[in-house]
Amino acid sequence: MGDMNWGKYVRVTSVFWVLLALSGCASAPPTANRAQPTTASDAHPADANATAMRAQLTAVIRDQSFLDSLPKDQQGKLISEPFLGHLVVLYMVDEHGAARIAEAEDLRKAEVARAALRAVVQWNLATLLPSVASCERDAVTAFTHGNYYESSRLLLDQQWSDLAAKKGNVVVAVPSNDALFVACDPSPAVLQKLTVTVQNTYPHATRPISQSLLGWSNGSWQELKPP
């Protein structure tokens, strides 16, 4: 793409994100690579700063007990929302590999409305987790790459809907933040294998997530009864 056309593309992308933040639109952007300004001439410095800040917004899944253990002043500033049962979505800022808890000031700098935050984060996570969740029928596929955000893959709703449409029943286990196990159309034996995997992993996790198995149903996760 020529330099002139690239400049036009970046400016159009910047305008889109500003409109998204102002309108609070929660529709997820496409999971392509984000277009970022590469030179000072590509965009106004303020726009470039907001774009860079947006790219740092991420989220993790944590047990509510983790939030409760934080200092009271930090609890009052963090941005979170319920996920499933005792699990919550905690929004973060990833500063070149060092994650910290996001606050309202970070959204202001990124020019992102609270209502649009989930969509922005889903796009960023799709870039941080480039491999798409997959599995074979009646088998367990492990996503354990030491990635801090591996369990955050649960937030990529469209990927799970697409997988369920192709494979049928989808069940996952997320015993720790950096490990996720997926089974498609699992037999009772496979479900038992997933349960044992959780039992062996969760107690030793540095950042434990859940001891439960989760099933994708009607566009959301449901906690399953133990097999």
C-alpha positions as CSV (number, residue, x, y, z in Angstrom):
1,M,0.0,0.0,0.0
2,G,1.4,3.4,-1.0
3,D,2.3,6.0,1.6
4,M,-0.6,8.3,0.6
5,N,-3.2,5.5,0.7
6,W,-1.7,4.3,4.1
7,G,-2.1,7.8,5.6
8,K,-5.8,7.9,4.5
9,Y,-6.4,4.4,6.0
10,V,-4.9,5.5,9.4
11,R,-6.9,8.7,9.5
12,V,-10.1,6.8,8.7
13,T,-9.3,4.2,11.4
14,S,-8.6,7.0,14.0
15,V,-12.0,8.6,13.2
16,F,-13.7,5.3,13.6
17,W,-12.3,4.7,17.0
18,V,-13.1,8.2,18.2
19,L,-16.7,7.7,17.1
20,L,-16.8,4.3,18.8
21,A,-15.6,5.8,22.1
22,L,-18.0,8.7,22.0
23,S,-21.1,6.7,21.0
24,G,-20.4,3.8,23.4
25,C,-21.0,1.3,20.6
26,A,-20.3,-2.2,21.9
27,S,-20.0,-4.0,18.6
28,A,-16.8,-5.9,18.2
29,P,-14.3,-4.6,15.6
30,P,-12.8,-7.2,13.2
31,T,-10.0,-9.4,14.5
32,A,-7.4,-8.0,12.0
33,N,-4.2,-6.4,13.0
34,R,-4.7,-2.9,14.3
35,A,-3.5,0.0,12.1
36,Q,-1.3,2.2,14.2
37,P,0.4,5.5,13.1
38,T,4.0,4.9,12.2
39,T,5.2,8.4,11.9
40,A,4.3,11.8,13.4
41,S,2.9,12.9,10.0
42,D,0.4,10.1,10.0
43,A,-1.9,11.5,12.7
44,H,-2.3,14.3,15.2
45,P,-0.1,13.6,18.3
46,A,-3.1,13.5,20.5
47,D,-4.8,11.0,18.3
48,A,-1.7,8.9,18.1
49,N,-1.4,8.9,21.9
50,A,-5.1,7.8,22.3
51,T,-4.5,5.0,19.7
52,A,-1.5,3.8,21.5
53,M,-3.4,3.8,24.8
54,R,-6.3,1.9,23.3
55,A,-3.9,-0.8,22.1
56,Q,-2.8,-1.4,25.8
57,L,-6.2,-2.1,27.2
58,T,-6.7,-5.7,28.0
59,A,-8.6,-7.9,30.5
60,V,-8.1,-10.9,32.7
61,I,-10.5,-13.2,34.5
62,R,-10.1,-13.5,38.2
63,D,-11.9,-15.0,41.2
64,Q,-13.9,-12.4,43.2
65,S,-11.7,-13.2,46.2
66,F,-8.7,-11.7,44.3
67,L,-10.5,-8.4,44.0
68,D,-11.5,-8.6,47.7
69,S,-7.9,-9.0,48.7
70,L,-6.8,-5.7,47.1
71,P,-6.4,-2.5,49.1
72,K,-9.7,-0.7,49.6
73,D,-8.5,2.4,47.7
74,Q,-7.6,0.2,44.7
75,Q,-10.9,-1.6,44.8
76,G,-12.6,1.8,44.5
77,K,-10.7,2.6,41.3
78,L,-10.6,-0.6,39.4
79,I,-12.9,-1.4,36.4
80,S,-14.5,-4.8,36.5
81,E,-17.8,-6.7,35.7
82,P,-19.3,-10.1,36.5
83,F,-18.3,-13.0,34.3
84,L,-19.7,-16.2,35.6
85,G,-20.4,-17.3,39.2
86,H,-17.6,-16.2,41.4
87,L,-15.5,-15.1,38.4
88,V,-15.1,-11.5,37.2
89,V,-13.6,-9.6,34.3
90,L,-10.9,-7.3,35.5
91,Y,-9.7,-4.7,33.0
92,M,-6.0,-4.1,32.7
93,V,-3.4,-1.9,31.0
94,D,-0.5,-3.8,29.4
95,E,2.5,-1.6,29.4
96,H,4.9,-3.5,27.1
97,G,4.4,-6.8,29.0
98,A,3.9,-5.4,32.5
99,A,0.2,-5.5,33.3
100,R,-1.5,-3.2,35.8
101,I,-5.1,-2.6,36.8
102,A,-7.0,-0.1,34.6
103,E,-8.7,3.0,36.0
104,A,-11.1,5.6,34.7
105,E,-8.2,7.9,33.8
106,D,-6.8,5.2,31.4
107,L,-10.2,5.2,29.5
108,R,-10.1,9.0,29.3
109,K,-6.6,8.9,27.8
110,A,-7.6,6.2,25.3
111,E,-10.8,8.1,24.4
112,V,-12.9,4.9,25.1
113,A,-16.3,5.0,26.7
114,R,-17.0,2.5,29.4
115,A,-19.7,0.9,27.2
116,A,-17.2,0.3,24.4
117,L,-14.4,-1.1,26.6
118,R,-15.4,-4.8,26.2
119,A,-15.3,-4.5,22.4
120,V,-11.9,-2.7,22.4
121,V,-10.5,-5.3,24.7
122,Q,-11.8,-8.2,22.6
123,W,-10.0,-6.9,19.6
124,N,-6.8,-6.4,21.5
125,L,-7.0,-9.9,23.0
126,A,-7.5,-11.4,19.6
127,T,-4.1,-9.9,18.6
128,L,-2.4,-11.0,21.8
129,L,-3.8,-14.5,21.3
130,P,-3.4,-15.0,17.5
131,S,-4.1,-18.7,17.4
132,V,-7.8,-19.4,17.3
133,A,-9.3,-21.9,19.8
134,S,-9.8,-25.3,18.2
135,C,-10.3,-28.9,19.1
136,E,-11.0,-32.4,17.8
137,R,-14.1,-34.3,18.7
138,D,-13.9,-36.4,21.9
139,A,-10.3,-35.2,22.7
140,V,-8.6,-32.5,24.8
141,T,-6.7,-29.7,23.2
142,A,-4.3,-27.8,25.5
143,F,-3.5,-24.1,25.2
144,T,-0.7,-23.8,27.7
145,H,1.9,-21.5,26.2
146,G,2.8,-19.6,29.3
147,N,0.8,-16.7,28.0
148,Y,-0.4,-14.5,30.8
149,Y,-3.7,-13.9,29.0
150,E,-4.5,-17.5,28.0
151,S,-7.6,-17.7,30.2
152,S,-8.7,-14.4,28.8
153,R,-9.4,-16.3,25.6
154,L,-12.8,-17.0,27.2
155,L,-13.8,-13.4,26.4
156,L,-13.5,-13.9,22.6
157,D,-17.2,-14.8,22.2
158,Q,-17.2,-14.9,18.4
159,Q,-14.4,-17.5,18.3
160,W,-16.3,-19.8,20.6
161,S,-19.6,-19.3,18.7
162,D,-17.8,-20.2,15.5
163,L,-16.2,-23.3,17.1
164,A,-19.5,-24.5,18.6
165,A,-21.2,-24.1,15.2
166,K,-18.5,-26.4,13.6
167,K,-17.9,-28.9,16.4
168,G,-21.1,-28.9,18.6
169,N,-20.7,-29.1,22.3
170,V,-17.7,-27.2,23.6
171,V,-16.3,-27.6,27.1
172,V,-13.3,-25.9,28.6
173,A,-11.2,-25.9,31.8
174,V,-9.3,-22.9,33.0
175,P,-7.4,-23.9,36.1
176,S,-4.9,-21.0,35.8
177,N,-4.4,-17.8,33.9
178,D,-1.9,-19.3,31.5
179,A,-3.6,-22.6,30.8
180,L,-6.8,-23.4,28.9
181,F,-8.0,-26.9,27.9
182,V,-10.7,-27.4,25.3
183,A,-12.9,-30.5,24.4
184,C,-15.4,-30.7,21.6
185,D,-18.3,-33.1,21.8
186,P,-16.7,-34.8,24.8
187,S,-17.5,-38.2,26.0
188,P,-17.9,-38.9,29.8
189,A,-14.3,-40.2,29.8
190,V,-13.0,-37.0,28.3
191,L,-15.0,-34.9,30.8
192,Q,-13.4,-37.0,33.5
193,K,-10.0,-36.3,32.0
194,L,-10.7,-32.6,32.1
195,T,-11.7,-32.8,35.7
196,V,-8.6,-34.6,36.7
197,T,-6.5,-32.0,34.8
198,V,-8.1,-29.2,36.8
199,Q,-7.6,-31.1,40.0
200,N,-3.9,-31.5,39.2
201,T,-3.3,-27.9,38.0
202,Y,-5.5,-25.6,40.1
203,P,-3.8,-26.2,43.5
204,H,-0.4,-25.3,42.1
205,A,-1.3,-22.3,39.9
206,T,0.3,-19.0,40.6
207,R,-2.8,-17.3,39.5
208,P,-5.7,-19.8,39.9
209,I,-8.9,-19.2,37.9
210,S,-11.5,-21.9,38.3
211,Q,-11.9,-25.5,39.4
212,S,-15.1,-25.9,37.3
213,L,-15.7,-27.0,33.8
214,L,-17.4,-24.4,31.6
215,G,-19.7,-25.1,28.6
216,W,-20.5,-22.8,25.8
217,S,-24.2,-22.5,25.3
218,N,-26.4,-20.0,23.5
219,G,-23.7,-17.4,23.2
220,S,-22.3,-17.5,26.8
221,W,-20.5,-19.7,29.3
222,Q,-22.3,-21.9,31.8
223,E,-20.7,-23.7,34.8
224,L,-21.2,-27.5,34.4
225,K,-21.8,-30.0,37.2
226,P,-18.9,-32.3,37.9
227,P,-19.0,-35.5,35.9
